Amino acid sequence: MTSFFNTGPSLNYRLFLALILSAALMFADHRLDSFSQARTYLNSLVSPLQYVANLPSDMLNWSSKRISSQQQLLAENEILKNENLLMRESLQQFQTLKLENDRLRTLLGSPLQEGRRKMVAELMAVDNNPYSHQIVIDKGTSDGVFEGQPVLDANGIVGQVLHVAATTSRILLITDITHAVPVRVSRNNVRLVASGSGELGNLSIHHMPHNTDLRVGDLLVSSGLGQVFPEGYPLAIVTSILKDEGRPFAQVTAQPIALLDRLKYLLLLWPNENDQRTKTIANELKESD
């Protein structure tokens, strides 16, 4: 059987014709710009094929970027969650510090007399004995604390130092049944004695005659007598007055101004020159008697 390619011009002749034709077409395209329109049509036809050919690669790149972006977002989200948790914990500390700072500012801004040394102390423990109202603070003899020293909070008188150790002190609260404070009525200077009732929210006024000018709502402040509490510090508000003619004295109760059930920071006071002078005169009067 005779091959089809063996018929016709020889291969060399065909190659020569192809080269001549290619050169002519290249010359015509380069010099005469004859095929620019045809090239445009061909490029337009081939472009969709190029997009189709690149589609798998583009899809792989897009999927890879999407997976990478999702993983990055998950990692960043986890980091942000941890940072948010840490920030919220820090915020809680800042809020607590702010409250303590406000308490300290209020405490230091309490109505103290000028020229008096003072020191802030912090509550350490509360006595569990229900019949004794005592607390422990973190200041002692190393800080100059002494027995009988007056103790206040931001509102009023809390009590006095009962026992002192090197770094701690035990405070006897004004509501303890063994404690009493000489006071005067702020409205008219009537002198009374406020004693502890054994309840944190109540003080008792004993041996007050029925005709004493005292009203519910009167403010009781320290009178300065007794040489423990300086004069003029708030102690309590009169809450009830019961006058029974069958009894020799009226029954009076008062509410402490100091927040004894919410103590955190306390203020220790030292006597000033006036207190020392008053104490010296009182001692001289006792010796003369």
Buried (B, 14 or more C-beta within 10 A) or exposed (E): EEEEEEEEEEEEEEEEEEEEEEEEEEEEBEEEEEBEEEEEEEEEEEEEEEEEEEEEEEEEEEEEEEEEEEEEEEEEEEEEEEEEEEEEEEEEEEEEEEEEEEBBEEBEEBEBBEEBEBBBBEBEEEBEEEEEBBBBBBBBBEBEBEEEBBBBBBBBBBBBBBEBEEBBBBBBBBBBBEBBBBBBBBEEEBEBBBBBBBBBEBBBBEEBEEEBEBEEEBBBBBBBBBBBBBBBBBBBBBBEBEBEEEEEBBBBBBBBBBBBEEBBBBBBBBBBEBBEEBEEEEEEEEEEE
